[in-house]
Amino acid sequence: MGLFHSTRSSAPTLSSKEAIRRGIAADGGLFVSDELGARRIDIPTLPGKGYLELAREVMGILLPDFTADELAACVEEAYGGTFASDEVTPLVPLTRSPGADGTPAYVLELFGGPTSAFKDVALQMLPRLMARTGADGGSGERIMIVTATSGDTGKAALAGFAGAPGCGITVFYPEGKVSRVQELQMTTQEGSNVAVCGVRGNFDDAQSAVKRIFADEGLAERLRAQGVVLSSANSINVGRLVPQVVYYFAAYAQLLRAGAVEPGDEVEFCVPTGNFGDILAGYYAKRMGLPVSRLIVASDRNNVLCDFLDGGTYDRNRPFYTTSSPSMDILVSSNLERMLYYASDGDCDLVADLMAHLADEGAYKVPAELLARIREDFGCGWADEDQVAAAIRRCWDDNRYVIDPHTACGYHVLGELAPAPGTAARVLLSTASPYKFPRAVAGALGLFCPPDDFAAMKVLEKATGTRAPKQLATLEGRPVLHGDAVDVDGMAAYVEAAASRL
């Protein structure tokens, strides 16, 4: 996809390997390429391609300075036997559509990887890409991955980077604002290159502090003296975003193989989203030729994205709610910046101005014509806590299919919104195993809900005939290896200390 530059400035330009290694641009912007959409995927050929072949093809277009051999090795390492299904992201038909019109609906299961969350699809790949960036020229430069997580990114990144040669990883999570299972997944992580730390604040506090850490020139200079550079595993890193584009094409390929659509038929995707990365990958896929009628943002009670898509004003100055879908409890959706760049035809000055308003005032408003263009591609809806619980119960009653609270937000929204005109099928992206949130799911199904997550898993298994993923069920009793917690203003010092141990 050619050279990359910041969303806020067209210079300097970097290769995709350099962009992945740096993670975020020096001016705080996100890396983009102006060649997105110049090369398109041949849709009629999709049914004959499995996931690994699709990954090589899509990523070869988006990351062109990786050789075919490099990408083939990355794909095999990331997806060869590491996911529960050979499809990697299998498509499951729903017996009954959530919508009243009866348009066929499917669930795209993204949670079959090592940590039972959709982040695995990208974070099994990112360390392999990072290892092949080859930017150190043999100098021995080491990379410290620094990431903030709202629940799932942290463990998926830890699973990908633990023990990775030449890398360390520091993960910050909002203390007390992730599920018990999510917390244990992170705090029990083994690895001499791993640091995990709670933050006294919410995800937005942690994410904003991580961005400040990347912009801290004094810190960067001190780390360079130690032979360490910082990079990111959040979806602000283009190497994290690109692998997610693949599963949109994989979903369409499965629909074609099943005879559910014909080549060219338009499909609508509903995506539970907080940081806008998962749904942005669908936008990339559409620009690469995937027949998408609409991309639907599904939010929880922290519905800042829905308000933006409804009225054009993005305003993070609002109450923050802790919900049963913690990975979506976000008020600053970083990847929206990339969409603004593309929707405005690459207007770096506009994007820089909007982001300055967000930083200084906590809000910005886009021009009416830009909002109209965005709404051609995106729809939206949101669910409160009662609606999430009702959606979990309704999906079980109608389909005998168990969904987690994040997926339930999307299920509710699909039931509320009529399909876009011309939609042949609707696909709901399921972002996490229900067993990551067993008490919330069991409670929604009307089951007696023990206060302990692992007891709740057993109740859920018995009632539904499903099984908890082994990697979750066996967390109980593992020793907690990481018990650190800091205030937001202590995060930079924590990173520096972790880097000194590399």
N, C-alpha and C positions, 0 to 999 in steps of 0.2 A: 504493500500500500504506500510505497514511497517514503518520503521524509516526514517526520513528525515535528510539530511545534506546539507552543502553548495556545490554549484557547484565548489567551489575553494578548498575544503578540505573535506575529508571523515569523519572527526571527528571535534566536537562531533556530536552525533546523537540525534534527538528529535522526539517526537511523532507528529502526524499531528496537534493536538490541540496546542502544544507548538509552532510549526512552524507558524501556523496561528496567534497566539497571538504576536509572535515576528515580523512577517512580512518579515524581511530581516536578513540574517546571519550577525554575528558580523564582519566577514571579508569582508563584502560588497557583497558577493555572494548571489545567490537565492537558496531557498530550493528545493531539488529534492529527489526522492526515487529511489533506485536501483531496486525496484520490479515492476516498471511500465511495464505492458505487461505480468506479470506472471499470472494474472487472466484476462480472456477475456470474452467479452459479446457473448452470443449465438445468432447469427444473425437471424436464422429462427424464433426465438421467438419474434422478435421485433414488428411485426404487431399487436399483441394482447396487447401491452403495451402503455398506455397513457404517457403523459409527466411526470406526478408526479411519476408514478411507475418507469419510466426510470431514473429519477433523484435520487430516492432512491437507485436504483441498481448501477448506475455508481459511485455515490458519496460514496456508501458503500465500493466499491472496492478501491477508491482512498484515502479515509479518514477513515481507518479501526478502529481507536480508538474512533470514534463516535458510540454510540449504535444505533441499528435500531430504537428505539423509539425516540432518539434525532434527527436523520436524518428525520424521518417521520414528526416530529413537525416542523423542519426547512423548509422542503419542503412545507408543508401545509401553513405555515405563509408566505413564499416567493411567492408562485405561486397560492394559493387558492383564486381566484377571483381578483387578482391584475393586470392581463393582459387582453387585449382586446379580446383575443381568448382563447377558451378552450385548443387549441393546444399549447398555450404559444408562440411558434415560428412557425406560420403556413407557409406551403410551397405553393407557387403560381406558376402555370405553365405559361410560356411565350408563346404567340401565335406564335411568330417567334423567332427562335434561333438567338442570336447575331453572331454566327459563320456561315461561308459559307457552312459548311458540313451538317448543319441541325440536329446535335445531339440535342435531347430534352433538353431544358434548363428551369430552375426553379429559382425563387427567394425565399430565406428563410428570412421571415420578422422577424427581431429580435427587432423591435422597438415598440412593443405593450405594453410596461410597463409604469410606472408612469411618466417617463421623456422623453419618445419617442426616446430612444436610446438603442443600444444593451447592453450597460453597465448595464442596469437594471436587466438583467437575472442573472448576478453575484452579483450585489450590492443590490439586494433584499435578496440574500442568505447570503452574508458575515456577516452582523450584527448578524444574527441568529446563525451562526456558532461561531462567536466571543463570543456571550453571553453564549455559552455552553462550552467554553474552560476551565472554572472553575479553572484557575491557581492561583487565589488569596488566596485560602484556607480560605476564610472568612476574609481576612486581610483588605478588603475595597480598594484594589488597583484599581485605575482607569486607563483607556486606553485613550490616546490621538491619534486619527487617524490623520495622516499627509499625505496629498496627493497633488501631482501636476497634473494638468489637461490640456490637449490640447483642451478641450471643453466639452466633454460629461461625462467623469468620475466624474468631480466635482459635477454636479447636481445629478447624480445617487447616488453618495456616500452620499451627503447631505440628499437626500430623504430616504436613508436606515438608516443612523445613527442619524438623528435629533431626539432628545428625547430619544435615547437609554440609558437605565440605565447603569451607571458606565462608560459611554463613552463621550468623546468630539471629535469634528472633526474640523480640520483646512484645508482649501482648498486654494491652490495657483493657479492662472491662469495667463497666459501672457496678460498683460493689452493691450487692443486694438487689440488683435490677435485671438479673438473668435468672433462668430457671435453675433449680438445684442440680438437675442433670447437666445443663450447660456449664455450670460452675465447676462441677466435679470433672467434667471432660477436660477442662483447662488446668485445674489445680493439681491433677494427678499425672500430668504429662511428664514423661521421663525425657532426659536428654541434657547433656552438659552444655549445650549451646542455647538453652531455653530459659527465658525469664517471663513470669506471669505475675501481673500486679492488678489488684483492684484499685479503682479510682473513686474517691468520695465525690460523686457527682453523677450526672447522667451521660448517655452516650455522646450527645452533642458536645458536652464539656470536654470529654476525652478526645473526640475527633478534632475539635478546634485546636486543642493543645498539641495534638500530633502534627497538624499543619504548621503550627508555630515552631515546633521543633525542627521541621524540615526547612523552615525559612531562617533559622537561627545561624547566622554566619559564624559567630564566635564558637558555637558548639561544633559546627562543621569543621572549622579549622583545627580545633583541639582533637577531634576524632581523626582527621587526616594525618595528624602527627603520630597517631597510633596505628595508621594504616587501615582505618575503618571508614567506610562510606555508608550513608543511610539509604534505604529504599523501603518501599511500601508493599504490603500484601492486600491492602484494601482495593476496592474496585476503582479507586482513583488511578491505580497502576494499569496501563493499557494491556500488560501481559496477564492481568487477572480478568479483564473485560473480554478480550478476544475469544478465549475458549468457550465462553458462555454463548457466543453467537452460534456455535455448532449445533446445540441441541434444538434450536428452532428449525433448522433444516432437517435434523434427524426426526423431529416430530412430523414434519410434512412428508418425509420419505415413508414413515410408518403408515400414515394415512393413505398414501398412494398404494402401498403394498396391500393394504387391507381393502382397497376398492372403495374407500369412504369418500374420496375426492378424485377428480381428474386433474391432470396437469393444468395449472392456471386458475383453478378454483380458489377463491379467497377464503382464508381461515382467520378467525379472530382469536387473539391470545389474551387471556386475563392473567395478570401477574401481581401477586402480593409483593409490595415493594415499599422500602423505606428510604434507601440511599439512591434509588433510581438506576442502579447498575444492571440488575437482572432484566428490567424492561428496556433499558437502553440497548442491550444486546439484541433484542427483537427489532428495534429501530435500525440497527446496523444490518440485520438480516434482510429487512424490507428494502433497504437501499441497495443491497446486493442481489435483488431480484426475487426474493421470496414473496409469493402472493398473500399479502396480509391486508385484510379489510380494516382492521383497527387493533390497536394495542390498548388494553384497559388497565389503568392503574387501580389496584385494590388496596385501600389503606385501612388501618385500624382507627381508633379514636384520635390519634395524632394525625389528623387529616390535612396537613399543610399542603400536600401535593394536590389534593382534590380542590381545595380552595383556590390554588393557583390556576389549575386548569379550568375552573369555573369562571374566574374573574380576572385573571392576569396579574394578580398581586401575590407575590411570595412574601409571607410575613411569619418569621419565627418568633415574634413577640407574642406568645400565647402560652397558656398553661401546658405543661408537659405531663402526660399521663403514663403511668406504668400499667401495662395491660397484660393479657394472657398471650400476646404475640410480641415478645420483647425484641425480636430482631427487626421489627418495624417501628419501634418506639424511637422515632427520629424526627427532628424538626429542621435539620439542615441536610438536604439531599444533595450530596456533592456532585453526583454524576449528571444532575440536571444541567450543569454548566456545559457539558459536552453537547447535549441536545440543543441548548440555546445557540451554541456556536453554529451547528449545522442548519438549524431552522432559520437563522438569520443570514444564511449564505456566507458564513465565515466572517462576520463583523466582529473582529477582535476588540475594537474600541467600545462597541456596545456591551460586549460580554464583560470587559474589564470594568466598565462603569457600573453595570448591574451588580457585579461582585463586590465592588467598593461600597455601594449602598448597603448591601447585605452585611458587610463587615462593620460598617460605621453606624448604621441605623437599624439593622436587623430586618430590613425589608427592601423590596424593589418592585416596580411595576413595569411590565413589558409593553411595548407599543401594541395598539389594537390589531394592526395588520400581522404582527408576529404571532400574537395569541391565536388569531384565526388560522394561521398556517399550522401551528402546533396542534390545534384541535382537529385538523384534517386527519391526523395520524393517531391521536390519543383520546381516549375516553376515561372516565373515572367514576369511582364510587367508594363508599367506606362503610364499615360496620362497627357498631358499638359492642360492648361486651355481651349484652343479652343477645344481640343478633349473631355474634360469633358462636355462642353456645347453641343457639337454635339451628344454625347452619350445620354444625357438627352432628347434631341429632337428626336433622332432616336428611343429610347425606347418607347416614347409616340406615335410616328407615327406608329410604327410597332405593338405595343401591347396595346395601350391605358392604359399604366401603367406609373405612375409618380415616378421617383427615385431622390434621393438627390445626391449632388456632389460626396460624398464618394462612394456610390454604383455605380455611373456613371464611376468612375475609373475602377471598376471591369467589368462593362458592355463593356467598350471600349476594355479592355484587352481580354475578351472572344471573341470579334470579331476579334482580331488580331492573337490569338494563336489557332492552331488546337488542338483538344482534344488529350490527351495522348492515345496511343494504348489501345484498350480494354475498353474504356469509354462508359458506357451505358447511362449515363445522366450527365448533368452539373448543379451544384447548385451555384448560386451567393448569397453570404451572404449580405443582405441589412442592414446596420448598423444604419441608422437613418431615421426618418420621413423627407420627403421633406419639411415639414413645419417648420423645424428648420432652413432652409436656403431658405426662400421663394423668396427673391430677385434674388438669383443666379438661382433658378429653373425657375422662371417666365421669367427672361431674356433669359435663354437658349431656352425657348419655344416661344420666339419672342413676348411676351406679353408686353404691356406698364408696366413699372416697377417703381412704386413709390419708393422714397428713404426711406420710412418707412416700416419696416418689417411687421407690422400688416396690413397696407393697401395692401401690396403685398400678404399677406395671402388671403385676400378677392378676389383679382384679380385671384389668382391661383384657389381658390375654384370655382369661376364662370366659368372659362375657362375649367376646367377639370371635374367638377361634383364631385370632392372629397371634403372631409371636414377636416379642421385642427383639430388635437386633442384638446380637451377642455382645457387640462392643458397648452397648448401653446397659444391658442387664448385668454385666460383670463389673460395672463401675463401683457397685456397692462394696465397701470394705477396702477399696484400694487406698493406700496411704496418700494423704495430701502432701504434696511436695512444695507447693508454692502458697504461702500465706501472706505475702506482702500486700500492703495497701498504702496509698499516698493521696495527698491532696492534689488538685489539678496543677498547682504551681510547683509541685515536686516531681512532675513526670520527666522533665528534661534531665534533671540530675539522676533519676533512676536509669534512664537510657544510657547516660554517660558511664555510670557504674557498671551496667550490664556489658557495655562495649569493652570496658577495661578487662573483662574476664575472657574475652574471645581469644 
